[in-house]
């Protein structure tokens, strides 16, 4: 009992057990904090706790830290023991001590309740701490013999940082960056950095590419890139000398091709060439420099392939004189700029913590959103990249399998089935469309690379190999079905040749592969695509006809195939197409039109006809399995 309470009791008065609202006295109410029944991790009062032994505890109670509030707790009646995990590693600490609860508040701290953060305490006595969920994401035991903590960096460096705790400004000048490789991804990355205010130097072995960038013209086709280059004049220049780019900047991004080999792995020959040039430039460059590999590689490529070359050519040590990170992008061609500026998350494989922190700060200064940041070891980041894409291919193939099954069921509808699957939070709705096979420069090769890695490590690659085989069979099944509909000597129009809308890339694209199969079968083919016509012409030449527009492509054809869900084909009017022309809609873009008009010449992939043949086949599963398909 305190001396004041003894005095009150001697005078026959009982001390008040509630908050004293007299002027000049501040007695805070119960404060929710760490270890309480309803924890509020955003509140972190500077409070003292008992020591590990009685002597140290008594010494600590006798003095007050300069940052500690004078009223550092609530009444003892509100005190509870620690719950859950020990606080700061010391179990049983009092959560809210009440030693100075009766001390009058100092005039400079006098403040009405509700004026501080969350209306709980005076402003200069409450210190915010990000919730644990925003700080800790995962713990990674990497090969560097230390635990790495993956942070969202939500309270890290930002473009709009304000003043620090004591009022000092935290905004610093943006670092300069260089980008080695100005291809489909590298050119967009360089333009994004320059558009956000960075000084950027690009490097490429192609003199034509360098000339275009210096003229402010896009070296590749990508929506939004010409406008971004126009806005970045004066902050972006290009050179063929990678060493010059390194000398002029603080961080270098390597964005060079890593082509697949015959076995399914990735070649890093271009990465090694870039590392040699960067290493030679680092030899006589003063100060710390960050090297970031962005190209997709197999686990071990960065640490055991690129880093030794950098150290050998520079004569310096990684982690001391320069830093290294592996940070691939999760983008799709046709929306590279949007995906780079608004990533779902940032994947950073770091050689050491300093490298990861610097790269995280750079990304936070260029992103339009506030993505989570997954920081981990180099090898785990490399595995994460190919695992993400391989997993997506598995989902696409699963949806395509459901579509194939739906076509053989009376009234089957893949959209209805996958829509219901998407309601399950364990599954979700993304990449469950059910249409054509996946393609493009990433999905097919990353899936095969995962299988290659499994074989190299002595593990079975059955799942990845099965997905790859099913994807190839999906392309074959589409070609066979279209050929069944084409009469002898008939003609086919294929709409959509790139692997996705707003792209000119035809690599492993379902539409392009269909055209090639039809040409090999002897069909007369006319094609149309808003962006990929030139790319197809370079491969197939005059073996096919090239339409100037959609109407020109479908006129007089026996079969029309919509292989790409481009906006140009969403407005196709089925009423204007003769009933003698069969429309195969792989993405079911026109199904509402077809249903309203009861169009008999419309075939939507993944949709089963409500006819007796399919009903008889389904019934045969239960009555006559042997003759069900006869």
Buried (B, 14 or more C-beta within 10 A) or exposed (E): EEEEBEEBEEEEEEBEEEBEEEEEBBBBEBBBBBBBEEBBBBBEBBBBBBBEEEEEBEEBEEEBEEEBBEBBBBBBEBBEEBEEEEBEEEEEBBBBBBBBBBEBBEEEBEBEBEEBBEEBBBEEBBBEEBEEEBBEBEEBEBEBEEEBEBBBBBEBBBEEBEEEEEEEEEEEEBBBBBBBBBBBBBBBBBBBBBBBBBBBBBBBBBEEBBEBBBEBEBBBBBBBBBEBBEBBEEBBBBBBEBBBBBBBBBBBBBBBBBEBEEEBBBBBEBBBBBBBBBBBBBEEBEEBBBBBBBBBBBBEBBBEBBBBBBBEBBEBEBBEBBBBBBBBBBBBBBBBBBBBBEBEEBBBBBBBBBBBBBBBBBBBBBBEEEBBBBBBBBBBBBBBBBBBBBBBBBBBBBBBBBBBBBBBBBEBBBBEBBEEBEEEEEBEEEBBBBBBBBBBBBBBBBBBBBBBBBBBEEEEBEBBBEBBEBBBBBBEBBBEBBBEBBEEEBBBBBBBBBBBBBBBBBBBBBBBBBBBBBBEBEBBBBBBBBBBBEBBEEEBEEEBBBBEEBEBBBBEBBBBBBBBBBEBBEEBEBEEBEEEBBBBBBBBBBBEBBEEEEBEBBBBBBBBBEEEEBBBBBEBEEEEEEEBEE
